[in-house]
Amino acid sequence: MNRLWRTGKGGAVYRSPKYEAWRTPAIWQAGVQAKSVQFEGAYKLTMLVVRPDKRKRDLDNLFKAASDCLVSAGIIDDSKCEWLEGRWVKDGPQCKLIIEEIENE
């Protein structure tokens, strides 16, 4: 999260080059994997992440980029997220996102 945005001269905020390089292929990959599925209503987003190394990291910081990617791919409307769940896992894909429709209570 701390490396997603940069501030330029005059206070203009822009995406960092590293974030931009990750973002385009991530949006494409999300669209391919979603197979044109769009979640119109309330949903739960679960993120399972393998720690890349032993450094101290904040799991909650990963949700912003992942959610923005899903929005840009046309899969979700992040204003309709009712439930976030995240967990560090020992193995598997580096980052696995699971989206489940939920009924509003």
N, CA and C atoms as an extended XYZ file, in Angstrom:
315
Properties=species:S:1:pos:R:3:atomname:S:1:resname:S:1:resid:I:1 pbc="F F F"
N         0.829       -1.193        0.000 N   MET     1
C         0.000        0.000        0.000 CA  MET     1
C         0.868        1.249        0.000 C   MET     1
N         1.937        1.221        0.742 N   ASN     2
C         2.791        2.397        0.853 CA  ASN     2
C         3.512        2.720       -0.450 C   ASN     2
N         3.587        1.770       -1.363 N   ARG     3
C         4.306        1.986       -2.625 CA  ARG     3
C         3.392        2.157       -3.823 C   ARG     3
N         2.083        2.219       -3.613 N   LEU     4
C         1.155        2.329       -4.737 CA  LEU     4
C         1.138        3.726       -5.341 C   LEU     4
N         1.182        4.725       -4.512 N   TRP     5
C         0.991        6.098       -4.970 CA  TRP     5
C         2.224        6.947       -4.676 C   TRP     5
N         2.434        7.922       -5.523 N   ARG     6
C         3.523        8.881       -5.360 CA  ARG     6
C         2.941       10.283       -5.497 C   ARG     6
N         3.645       11.233       -4.941 N   THR     7
C         3.242       12.631       -5.062 CA  THR     7
C         4.297       13.363       -5.866 C   THR     7
N         3.841       14.052       -6.910 N   GLY     8
C         4.752       14.787       -7.775 CA  GLY     8
C         4.842       16.243       -7.386 C   GLY     8
N         5.504       16.995       -8.236 N   LYS     9
C         5.627       18.434       -8.010 CA  LYS     9
C         4.242       19.065       -8.021 C   LYS     9
N         4.028       19.982       -7.142 N   GLY    10
C         2.735       20.656       -7.057 CA  GLY    10
C         1.684       19.839       -6.330 C   GLY    10
N         2.062       18.670       -5.788 N   GLY    11
C         1.130       17.866       -5.009 CA  GLY    11
C         0.285       16.893       -5.800 C   GLY    11
N         0.530       16.774       -7.111 N   ALA    12
C        -0.244       15.829       -7.919 CA  ALA    12
C         0.072       14.396       -7.484 C   ALA    12
N        -0.972       13.592       -7.314 N   VAL    13
C        -0.809       12.204       -6.900 CA  VAL    13
C        -0.947       11.309       -8.125 C   VAL    13
N        -0.048       10.335       -8.255 N   TYR    14
C        -0.092        9.421       -9.395 CA  TYR    14
C         0.335        8.024       -8.958 C   TYR    14
N        -0.006        7.025       -9.784 N   ARG    15
C         0.390        5.645       -9.490 CA  ARG    15
C         1.889        5.509       -9.675 C   ARG    15
N         2.525        4.769       -8.782 N   SER    16
C         3.961        4.552       -8.916 CA  SER    16
C         4.235        3.689      -10.142 C   SER    16
N         5.404        3.821      -10.764 N   PRO    17
C         5.733        2.984      -11.922 CA  PRO    17
C         5.657        1.486      -11.609 C   PRO    17
N         6.072        1.091      -10.420 N   LYS    18
C         6.024       -0.321      -10.036 CA  LYS    18
C         4.568       -0.804       -9.945 C   LYS    18
N         3.703        0.022       -9.355 N   TYR    19
C         2.275       -0.326       -9.260 CA  TYR    19
C         1.661       -0.393      -10.647 C   TYR    19
N         1.969        0.552      -11.492 N   GLU    20
C         1.435        0.575      -12.856 CA  GLU    20
C         1.881       -0.663      -13.639 C   GLU    20
N         3.127       -1.078      -13.453 N   ALA    21
C         3.637       -2.273      -14.144 CA  ALA    21
C         2.923       -3.538      -13.659 C   ALA    21
N         2.531       -3.579      -12.391 N   TRP    22
C         1.796       -4.729      -11.858 CA  TRP    22
C         0.335       -4.683      -12.272 C   TRP    22
N        -0.248       -3.507      -12.284 N   ARG    23
C        -1.679       -3.306      -12.441 CA  ARG    23
C        -2.232       -3.808      -13.777 C   ARG    23
N        -1.611       -3.460      -14.884 N   THR    24
C        -2.143       -3.818      -16.201 CA  THR    24
C        -2.251       -5.331      -16.388 C   THR    24
N        -1.174       -6.106      -16.164 N   PRO    25
C        -1.333       -7.559      -16.313 CA  PRO    25
C        -2.252       -8.174      -15.248 C   PRO    25
N        -2.306       -7.584      -14.055 N   ALA    26
C        -3.176       -8.111      -13.001 CA  ALA    26
C        -4.644       -7.947      -13.386 C   ALA    26
N        -5.003       -6.815      -13.962 N   ILE    27
C        -6.383       -6.581      -14.405 CA  ILE    27
C        -6.749       -7.573      -15.506 C   ILE    27
N        -5.851       -7.754      -16.451 N   TRP    28
C        -6.090       -8.706      -17.546 CA  TRP    28
C        -6.279      -10.120      -16.985 C   TRP    28
N        -5.391      -10.536      -16.094 N   GLN    29
C        -5.459      -11.880      -15.514 CA  GLN    29
C        -6.752      -12.072      -14.716 C   GLN    29
N        -7.159      -11.071      -13.951 N   ALA    30
C        -8.405      -11.157      -13.179 CA  ALA    30
C        -9.591      -11.340      -14.122 C   ALA    30
N        -9.611      -10.590      -15.211 N   GLY    31
C       -10.694      -10.716      -16.188 CA  GLY    31
C       -10.747      -12.094      -16.818 C   GLY    31
N        -9.597      -12.639      -17.162 N   VAL    32
C        -9.525      -13.985      -17.753 CA  VAL    32
C       -10.046      -15.018      -16.750 C   VAL    32
N        -9.587      -14.931      -15.518 N   GLN    33
C        -9.980      -15.920      -14.516 CA  GLN    33
C       -11.447      -15.803      -14.122 C   GLN    33
N       -12.005      -14.602      -14.165 N   ALA    34
C       -13.405      -14.405      -13.790 CA  ALA    34
C       -14.356      -14.880      -14.889 C   ALA    34
N       -13.846      -15.029      -16.108 N   LYS    35
C       -14.654      -15.531      -17.233 CA  LYS    35
C       -15.943      -14.734      -17.398 C   LYS    35
N       -15.840      -13.428      -17.406 N   SER    36
C       -16.963      -12.507      -17.623 CA  SER    36
C       -17.995      -12.502      -16.497 C   SER    36
N       -17.698      -13.092      -15.354 N   VAL    37
C       -18.613      -13.056      -14.219 CA  VAL    37
C       -18.507      -11.687      -13.557 C   VAL    37
N       -19.654      -11.091      -13.284 N   GLN    38
C       -19.696       -9.812      -12.587 CA  GLN    38
C       -20.582       -9.965      -11.353 C   GLN    38
N       -20.137       -9.434      -10.248 N   PHE    39
C       -20.908       -9.476       -9.013 CA  PHE    39
C       -21.643       -8.147       -8.876 C   PHE    39
N       -22.952       -8.201       -8.957 N   GLU    40
C       -23.760       -6.983       -8.949 CA  GLU    40
C       -24.125       -6.524       -7.541 C   GLU    40
N       -24.300       -7.462       -6.627 N   GLY    41
C       -24.754       -7.107       -5.279 CA  GLY    41
C       -23.649       -7.204       -4.249 C   GLY    41
N       -24.086       -7.382       -3.012 N   ALA    42
C       -23.159       -7.488       -1.884 CA  ALA    42
C       -22.294       -8.736       -2.023 C   ALA    42
N       -21.057       -8.628       -1.565 N   TYR    43
C       -20.154       -9.767       -1.680 CA  TYR    43
C       -19.160       -9.795       -0.526 C   TYR    43
N       -18.540      -10.968       -0.381 N   LYS    44
C       -17.454      -11.183        0.574 CA  LYS    44
C       -16.188      -11.398       -0.243 C   LYS    44
N       -15.106      -10.729        0.125 N   LEU    45
C       -13.817      -10.904       -0.544 CA  LEU    45
C       -12.846      -11.541        0.440 C   LEU    45
N       -12.352      -12.714        0.072 N   THR    46
C       -11.361      -13.420        0.881 CA  THR    46
C       -10.039      -13.405        0.127 C   THR    46
N        -8.967      -13.099        0.829 N   MET    47
C        -7.640      -13.085        0.230 CA  MET    47
C        -6.733      -14.025        1.018 C   MET    47
N        -6.159      -14.999        0.319 N   LEU    48
C        -5.194      -15.928        0.907 CA  LEU    48
C        -3.843      -15.605        0.292 C   LEU    48
N        -2.864      -15.278        1.122 N   VAL    49
C        -1.576      -14.780        0.629 CA  VAL    49
C        -0.425      -15.571        1.244 C   VAL    49
N         0.519      -15.982        0.395 N   VAL    50
C         1.741      -16.615        0.868 CA  VAL    50
C         2.742      -15.504        1.168 C   VAL    50
N         3.333      -15.540        2.344 N   ARG    51
C         4.337      -14.528        2.703 CA  ARG    51
C         5.540      -14.663        1.767 C   ARG    51
N         5.968      -13.578        1.154 N   PRO    52
C         7.101      -13.669        0.225 CA  PRO    52
C         8.451      -13.856        0.921 C   PRO    52
N         8.528      -13.444        2.171 N   ASP    53
C         9.770      -13.579        2.933 CA  ASP    53
C         9.435      -13.407        4.413 C   ASP    53
N        10.444      -13.329        5.255 N   LYS    54
C        10.213      -13.265        6.705 CA  LYS    54
C        10.081      -11.846        7.253 C   LYS    54
N        10.118      -10.847        6.353 N   ARG    55
C         9.971       -9.479        6.845 CA  ARG    55
C         8.574       -9.243        7.415 C   ARG    55
N         8.484       -8.277        8.302 N   LYS    56
C         7.213       -7.882        8.884 CA  LYS    56
C         6.352       -7.230        7.798 C   LYS    56
N         5.093       -7.660        7.675 N   ARG    57
C         4.199       -7.117        6.651 CA  ARG    57
C         2.792       -6.957        7.208 C   ARG    57
N         2.054       -6.009        6.651 N   ASP    58
C         0.663       -5.779        7.047 CA  ASP    58
C        -0.260       -6.409        6.007 C   ASP    58
N        -0.953       -7.448        6.387 N   LEU    59
C        -1.867       -8.141        5.486 CA  LEU    59
C        -2.957       -7.208        4.962 C   LEU    59
N        -3.460       -6.351        5.821 N   ASP    60
C        -4.571       -5.475        5.415 CA  ASP    60
C        -4.186       -4.498        4.307 C   ASP    60
N        -2.908       -4.187        4.162 N   ASN    61
C        -2.488       -3.272        3.098 CA  ASN    61
C        -2.667       -3.869        1.708 C   ASN    61
N        -2.769       -5.183        1.614 N   LEU    62
C        -2.876       -5.832        0.305 CA  LEU    62
C        -4.272       -5.736       -0.293 C   LEU    62
N        -5.272       -5.455        0.515 N   PHE    63
C        -6.646       -5.434        0.016 CA  PHE    63
C        -6.901       -4.312       -0.985 C   PHE    63
N        -6.306       -3.157       -0.802 N   LYS    64
C        -6.593       -2.002       -1.673 CA  LYS    64
C        -6.228       -2.288       -3.127 C   LYS    64
N        -5.018       -2.749       -3.384 N   ALA    65
C        -4.597       -3.015       -4.761 CA  ALA    65
C        -5.425       -4.136       -5.378 C   ALA    65
N        -5.694       -5.191       -4.597 N   ALA    66
C        -6.475       -6.317       -5.117 CA  ALA    66
C        -7.894       -5.882       -5.460 C   ALA    66
N        -8.519       -5.138       -4.572 N   SER    67
C        -9.877       -4.664       -4.805 CA  SER    67
C        -9.934       -3.719       -6.003 C   SER    67
N        -8.988       -2.794       -6.102 N   ASP    68
C        -8.958       -1.866       -7.236 CA  ASP    68
C        -8.767       -2.616       -8.556 C   ASP    68
N        -7.982       -3.666       -8.540 N   CYS    69
C        -7.778       -4.499       -9.724 CA  CYS    69
C        -9.103       -5.136      -10.159 C   CYS    69
N        -9.850       -5.687       -9.208 N   LEU    70
C       -11.130       -6.319       -9.525 CA  LEU    70
C       -12.148       -5.309      -10.047 C   LEU    70
N       -12.110       -4.093       -9.516 N   VAL    71
C       -12.998       -3.027      -10.014 CA  VAL    71
C       -12.630       -2.681      -11.458 C   VAL    71
N       -11.343       -2.490      -11.730 N   SER    72
C       -10.895       -2.132      -13.076 CA  SER    72
C       -11.185       -3.230      -14.092 C   SER    72
N       -11.221       -4.470      -13.637 N   ALA    73
C       -11.536       -5.600      -14.521 CA  ALA    73
C       -13.046       -5.742      -14.733 C   ALA    73
N       -13.842       -4.925      -14.028 N   GLY    74
C       -15.292       -4.968      -14.183 CA  GLY    74
C       -15.961       -6.120      -13.461 C   GLY    74
N       -15.293       -6.677      -12.455 N   ILE    75
C       -15.807       -7.850      -11.751 CA  ILE    75
C       -16.663       -7.458      -10.553 C   ILE    75
N       -16.259       -6.419       -9.843 N   ILE    76
C       -16.978       -5.982       -8.640 CA  ILE    76
C       -17.159       -4.476       -8.642 C   ILE    76
N       -18.049       -4.033       -7.786 N   ASP    77
C       -18.178       -2.622       -7.401 CA  ASP    77
C       -17.769       -2.607       -5.933 C   ASP    77
N       -16.602       -2.075       -5.625 N   ASP    78
C       -16.073       -2.197       -4.264 CA  ASP    78
C       -16.923       -1.507       -3.195 C   ASP    78
N       -17.843       -0.659       -3.596 N   SER    79
C       -18.737       -0.045       -2.606 CA  SER    79
C       -19.753       -1.056       -2.079 C   SER    79
N       -19.849       -2.219       -2.720 N   LYS    80
C       -20.810       -3.240       -2.302 CA  LYS    80
C       -20.168       -4.353       -1.483 C   LYS    80
N       -18.915       -4.167       -1.107 N   CYS    81
C       -18.234       -5.158       -0.271 CA  CYS    81
C       -18.793       -5.086        1.146 C   CYS    81
N       -19.281       -6.209        1.645 N   GLU    82
C       -19.847       -6.289        2.987 CA  GLU    82
C       -18.925       -7.003        3.967 C   GLU    82
N       -17.917       -7.719        3.430 N   TRP    83
C       -17.120       -8.572        4.314 CA  TRP    83
C       -15.754       -8.781        3.688 C   TRP    83
N       -14.704       -8.485        4.436 N   LEU    84
C       -13.322       -8.745        4.020 CA  LEU    84
C       -12.719       -9.775        4.958 C   LEU    84
N       -11.997      -10.709        4.377 N   GLU    85
C       -11.312      -11.718        5.178 CA  GLU    85
C        -9.952      -11.966        4.553 C   GLU    85
N        -8.919      -11.966        5.354 N   GLY    86
C        -7.577      -12.200        4.838 CA  GLY    86
C        -6.815      -13.154        5.732 C   GLY    86
N        -5.907      -13.905        5.114 N   ARG    87
C        -5.136      -14.870        5.884 CA  ARG    87
C        -3.808      -15.151        5.208 C   ARG    87
N        -2.756      -15.233        6.014 N   TRP    88
C        -1.469      -15.700        5.525 CA  TRP    88
C        -1.553      -17.218        5.426 C   TRP    88
N        -1.069      -17.790        4.323 N   VAL    89
C        -1.043      -19.241        4.152 CA  VAL    89
C         0.384      -19.683        3.852 C   VAL    89
N         0.677      -20.953        4.091 N   LYS    90
C         2.047      -21.450        3.923 CA  LYS    90
C         2.403      -21.762        2.477 C   LYS    90
N         1.431      -22.202        1.684 N   ASP    91
C         1.744      -22.544        0.291 CA  ASP    91
C         0.519      -22.333       -0.588 C   ASP    91
N         0.722      -22.542       -1.879 N   GLY    92
C        -0.333      -22.310       -2.859 CA  GLY    92
C         0.033      -21.130       -3.726 C   GLY    92
N        -0.954      -20.585       -4.446 N   PRO    93
C        -0.682      -19.395       -5.257 CA  PRO    93
C        -0.226      -18.240       -4.368 C   PRO    93
N         0.587      -17.360       -4.907 N   GLN    94
C         1.093      -16.222       -4.129 CA  GLN    94
C        -0.046      -15.417       -3.519 C   GLN    94
N        -1.119      -15.232       -4.292 N   CYS    95
C        -2.296      -14.515       -3.801 CA  CYS    95
C        -3.524      -15.119       -4.458 C   CYS    95
N        -4.455      -15.558       -3.641 N   LYS    96
C        -5.701      -16.135       -4.153 CA  LYS    96
C        -6.854      -15.292       -3.633 C   LYS    96
N        -7.706      -14.828       -4.548 N   LEU    97
C        -8.868      -14.033       -4.186 CA  LEU    97
C       -10.121      -14.874       -4.413 C   LEU    97
N       -10.997      -14.873       -3.432 N   ILE    98
C       -12.267      -15.609       -3.528 CA  ILE    98
C       -13.379      -14.604       -3.311 C   ILE    98
N       -14.282      -14.522       -4.266 N   ILE    99
C       -15.420      -13.592       -4.173 CA  ILE    99
C       -16.681      -14.425       -4.047 C   ILE    99
N       -17.471      -14.111       -3.022 N   GLU   100
C       -18.723      -14.833       -2.789 CA  GLU   100
C       -19.852      -13.830       -2.648 C   GLU   100
N       -20.943      -14.055       -3.380 N   GLU   101
C       -22.111      -13.215       -3.199 CA  GLU   101
C       -22.721      -13.495       -1.832 C   GLU   101
N       -23.200      -12.460       -1.180 N   ILE   102
C       -23.877      -12.634        0.099 CA  ILE   102
C       -25.183      -11.853        0.076 C   ILE   102
N       -26.104      -12.301        0.873 N   GLU   103
C       -27.383      -11.600        0.987 CA  GLU   103
C       -27.269      -10.538        2.070 C   GLU   103
N       -27.808       -9.381        1.808 N   ASN   104
C       -27.818       -8.324        2.830 CA  ASN   104
C       -28.730       -8.758        3.960 C   ASN   104
N       -28.304       -8.485        5.163 N   GLU   105
C       -29.103       -8.869        6.329 CA  GLU   105
C       -29.953       -7.721        6.777 C   GLU   105
